[in-house]
Amino acid sequence: MLQMDAAREGRATEEMKSVASEEGLDVRELVEKIARGTVVIPKNRLSSHRAVGLGEGLRTKINANIGTSADASDLETELAKLDAAVEAGADAVMDLSTGGDIDAIRRAIVERSPVPVGTVPIYQAAVRARRDGRGMISMTADDMLGAVEDHAKDGVDFVTVHCGVTLEVAEHCRRTPRIADVVSRGGSFLMEWMAHNGRENPLYERYDDLLDMCREYDLTISLGDGLRPGALADANDAAQVAELTVISELVFRARARGVQTIVEGPGHVPLHLVEASVDLEKSLCDGAPFYVLGPLVTDVAPGYDHVGAAIGGAIAAMAGADFLCYVTPAEHLRLPTVDDVREGVYTLRVAAHAADVGKGIPGAREWDDRLSQARRSLDWEEVIRLSLDPEKAKAFRDASPPKDDELCTMCGEFCAIRKMTQVREREGG
């Protein structure tokens, strides 16, 4: 039985029980949220991946994008990135491959990953059309839907589909002055296809067929933001809002069919508009889980875009975003390395955890308090063990060993914590 169907019958699946236990929630509360569509568990019925919950009242989750390009298409490198992302604590990964044998790459990632895997099937359709000598503008509706089914058959748990890029939305985009125009690959493919063919987006036109397929595999739809802002100046403009309005309609249609649905969001958003962006999605899409890329709160930080994304991600998650797509230091510059992937996951995990503390997610603040208690006790072994990234914390401490093992080389003999411990002991005596 499909997750949403079971929830609407009041039945808790094994996946729901697992998520409830991990999140510290009453399983009945979780079942109700899945029935409403404010929580999803992306898990293809053919998948053996871990059950992960996304949505209202749950811990903020992190996704890591990996995948090849035409310039870099080594499978072993992508598998190493997968391993690094999972080790760093990613809750899901997406394979965005466009180079090499993308079928073999996807299948290898799906087989190896312990966490849910997502993809963007239109990349596959576009690559196939190009390799067949037809070009992307010659893709058919069957090409696009066929790619989705291929990914579903391989055990992919969620797919990004740019169903909201309609002819009407494309016209909004043409009339809206933008600095960065369209930066989504999937969005640009469909914009080009519609402009050349003068026809409606097949993913919108045949949305009911797509929902049929999702029901067959219990495939979760991630409604892609093809017109997401790629520059601060483009955030929350008419084109973006027009697409989100269509996506809202699609959320309700998917729920009516018992298909779990996520909504994707920006993008590049100035700090003062991040909360408004989240509020708008939650309002229009009736609390559907919100998946954001960052968002990045500045355009001037190539090499440090992971930091900009963490700032935006913390604010977005605090405002109600549920799923943060990491950004690596290589964003906008090149395909990320294994080290970039690791850095990206940990950086966005800081943002997610900070938001979870602010939102009162069960267990979040308690983690901080345990580490602080260990710090006050000068219990360095426990401080490192409780750190978000114990390996990095230990490396920093080991790189500069103190003369007194109880202290660190920042303050040495002037350590405030030890001094105040001595003061309190004297006061107690």
N, C-alpha and C positions, 0 to 999 in steps of 0.2 A: 504494500500500500504506500502511496505517496505521502511524504511528510505532512503536507498541508491537509490532505484528505483525512489522514489519521487524527490530526489535531482537531479538526472540525467534528470528528466523532467522539472527541474526548479521550482518545487513546494515546498513550505515551509510547513512542517507538524506542528501540534500544538506543538510537542516536540521541533522542531527546533526554533519556535518562542519563546518558553519558555527559551531555552538555550541562544539564542541571546540576549534576554532581560536581563538575569542574568549576562551575560558576558560583556554587554555593546558593542555588535557588531551589525553591519548592518546584517540583516537576510540574505540578498543576498550573502554576503561574506561567511557566515556560510554554506549556501546551496552549494556553489561551493566547499568548503573544504570537505563536506560530500560526494559529488559526486566523488571527486578525491580519497577519502579514507584516507585523512590526519586528519580527525576528525570523530569520531563515537559517537553515542548516544545509549549506550546499554540499550535497553528496549524491552523485550519480548512483543509480541502483546497481551499476556494474563496478563501482569503485570500492576499493578496500581502504581508502584514505580515512584518516582520523575524522571524527565528527567535530565540527567547529561551528559554534553559534555566532551569528552576527546580528546586532540590532539592539533594541530598546532594553536598557538596564543591564546589559552584558559588558564584560571587559572590552575596551577598545582593541580591535585587532589590527594586525599589520600584514600587508601583502608585499611580496618582493617580485618585481618583474625580472625575468631572465629571457634568454633567447638570442638567436643568431641574426646576422644581417648578411647581405650579399658580400660584404667586405670581410666578415669574420664569422665563420660557420663551423667551428670545431665542437663536436658533440661532447668530448671529454671535458672541455672547458665549461660548457653549460651545466654538466652534471656536477662539476666542482662548485659552481655558483649555487646550484640547488642545495648541495650539502652545506655550504657556508651559510646560506639564508636560514635553513632549518636549524642549524647549530646556534645561530645568533638569536633565534626565537621567532622567526616569521611564522604567522598562523596560516598562511596560504602563499602559493606562488602562481605567477602567470607566465606561460610560455608565449612569447611574442615573436617567435622565429619567422624570418622571411628569407633566410639564405640556407643553402645546403639541402639535404634531404629532410625537409621539415616534417614529413610523416614519421620517419624513424626517430627524429629528435623528440617530437611530442610523445611518442609511445614510450621512449626510454625515460623521459621525465615523469610521465604518469606512473610507470612501473616502479620507479625508484622513490618517488616522493611519499613521505608519510602523511603529509598535510594536503588539504584540498588543492586541486590544480584548476586554473582558469586559462582560457585562450580567447583569441579574437579570430573567429573562423573566416571572416572576410579577407584576412591576409592570405589564407590558404587559397581561397577562390581567385584572388588577384594574381598570386604567384602561378597558379595552374594556368590561368588564361594567358599570362605572359609567356610561359614556357611552351604553350601550344601555338604560339605565334598569333593569337587573336588580339591580345591587348586587353587591359582592364575594362575599357569601355564596351567590350563585346561580351562581358559576363552576362549570364542569364540568371533569372530568379532561381532556377534549378541548381545552377552553379553555387549560388550563395547559400541556399538551404541545404544543398548536398554537403557542403563543407561543414555546416553545423552538425549534420547527422554523422559524418565521419568522426568528428571530435567526440560526439556523444558515445558512439560505439567504442571508442578507445578508452572510455572511462573518465573523460574530463568532467569536472563537477559543476563549473559555471562558465558561461560564455558571455563575452561582451558583444552585443548586437546594437548597431546604430540605427534603430528603427525610427527614432524621432527626427531624423534628417529628411524631412519631406520637401516636396516642391514648394509649398507655402513657406516653410522655414528657410529654405534656400533663398527665396525672394527677400525675406527679412534680412538675411545676411548680405545680399547684394546691395540693399539700400542702407545698411548700417556701416558707417565709416569705422574701420578697424585698423589698428597698427599691425597686428600679427595675422589678420584674416583667419584662416582655418588651420589649426596646428595638429589636429587629430588625423592620424593616417587613415583610419577607417572613415572618418567624416569626409576627408578630402576625396577618397575613392568614390564615395557615393555622390558627392557634389559634382565630380567630373562625369560620372555615369549619367546622372540626371540631366546635366547640361548638354551632353552629347546626344542622348537618346530622346530627350524631351518627354520622359515618362516618369511616373511616380517611383519612389524608392521601393524596390521589391520586398524589402524586409518589413516595410510598413504595410504594403498592399497585401502581402500574404502572411500577415501576423498570426492569423488563426492557424495556418499550417505550421508555423513555428511553434505555437503553443501545443499543438497536437504532438509534435516531436518531443517537446520538453516533458509532456506528461508520460510519454513512453519510457523515458530514461530517468525521470525525476531530475531533470537538468534545470539548474537555477539560471534565470536570465539576469544578466547585469546590463541594464539599459544604458548604453554608452552615450556620453556627451560629445557628440561629433563637433559641436560648436563651442566647446569649452574655451574660455579665454586663455590665450597664449602670451598675453601682456597685461600688465595692471590696467592699462587704459581701456581694455576690452571687457573688463569684469562687469557682470550683471547688466549687460547691454540688451537691446531689444531682441537680437538674434538668439542669444543664450536663453532668455526667458521664453521666447517663442518655442524653442525646442523643448524646454522643460515642461511647458504646458501640454505639448503632445505626449511627452513621456508620462505625465500624470494620467492621461487617458489610458495609456498602455499598461500602467500599473494596475488600474482597476480591472481592465480586461483580463490580465493575467491572473489576478486573484480570483476572479469569477470562475476561472477554469482550474483553480487549484494549483497554479504554477508559482513557485517561490520566485520573488523578484527583488533585485537590488537596483538602486539608482546611482549612477555615477555623476560626479560633480567636478568642479574646477580644481586644478588649473592655476592660473595666476590671479590672485585677488589681494588688493591692498588691505592692510591690517584692519582698518575700520569697517570694511565690508564683509569680512569673513563670517561673522555671526549672522548677518542678514542673508547671506547666501545659503547657510544651513537652514535658517528659519523658513526661507522661501520653499526649499525642497520639501522640508517636513510638512509644511502646510499644504502645498499643492499635491503631494504624493501620499498624504494620509499616513505619515510616520514610517514610510518604507525605509529600510536600512539604507544609509547614505555612505557611499564609497568615494573618497576624495583623493585626488593626486596632490598631496601636500596639505593644503594649497601653498604655493610659493607666495611670499608676501613682499618680494622685491625682485626686480628683473636684473639687478646689477651685480649678482654674486656668482657668476660661473666659477666652478671649483669649490664653492661653498653653498651650492643650492640645497644640499641636505640640511643645512642649518636653517635656511629660509623656510624650507618645508616643515621642519620641526616646529618652528614658531607658529606658522599657520596651522599646522596639524593639531597643536595643543589647543589653540583657540577654537578650531572647528570641532574637535572632539568634545570640548567643554560645552559647546553650543548644541551638541547632539549628533555629530557625525559618528558613525559606528565602525568604519573600516578605513584605515589610512594606507594608501599606496606609498611605499617608500620612494624617496628620491636619493640618488647617490651623488657623491662629489663629481662624478663624470657627466651628470645631466647636462644636456645641450652641447656637449663637447665630443663625446665618443661613447662607444659601447663600454659598459662598466666591466672592470676586472673582478676577480674573486674578492680582493681586499675592498674594492668599492662597494660590493654587495654587502659584505659584512658591516662596513661602516654605516651604510644606509639603513640597514635593519636596526642596528643598535640606536642610531640617532633618532629614528622615528619611534622606537620603543620608549625612549625618554619622554617624548611628547605625549604618547598614548598613556603612559603611566601617570604623568603629571595631571592629565585631564581626569583619569580615573580616580585619583585622590580627590580632586575638586568635586567630582560628581558623587562621591561616596560609594563607589563600587566596592562590594564586600571584599575585604582582604587587602585592598590597595594601600591604605594608610598604615595598616598594621605592619606591612613590609618595611616601610620607612622607619617606623618606630623601633622595630627590632634592630635595624642597622644602627640607628642613633644610639640605642642602648649599648650595643657592642662598641661603638666609637667612644662613648663615655667611659667604658671599662678598659679602654686601650687594648681591646681584644682584636688585634689585627687579623688574625686568622679568620675570625667570625665576620669581621667587616668585609674581607675579601670574598668569603663564601656567600654572603648576602648581596654582594654587588650585582647590578644588572649585567655587567660584563666582568666576571671574576678574573678571566685571563688578562685583560688589560689592566685591571686594578693591581694585580700581583706584579705585572711587568713594570709598572711605574714604581712600586715600592722597592722591588728588587734592584732597580736601576740606580737607586740612591740610598744605600743602606746606612742607617743611623749608627752612631757610636753606642747608643743605648737602645736595645731592641724594643723597649717599651714605647719609644717615641718615634717621630719621623723627622726628616731633615728640614722641614718647613720651620718649625719652632725650636726643635732641640730642647735644651734645658729650660727654655722659657715656655714650655707647653702649658697653655691655660687649663687644659683639662686636668692634667696631673696636679697642677698647683691648687685648683679649686677642690680636688679630691682631698688633698692634704688639709686645706682650710676646713672643709666639712668634717673631716675626721677629728681635728683639734677641737672644733666646736662641740662635737658629740662627746668628746672626752672631758 
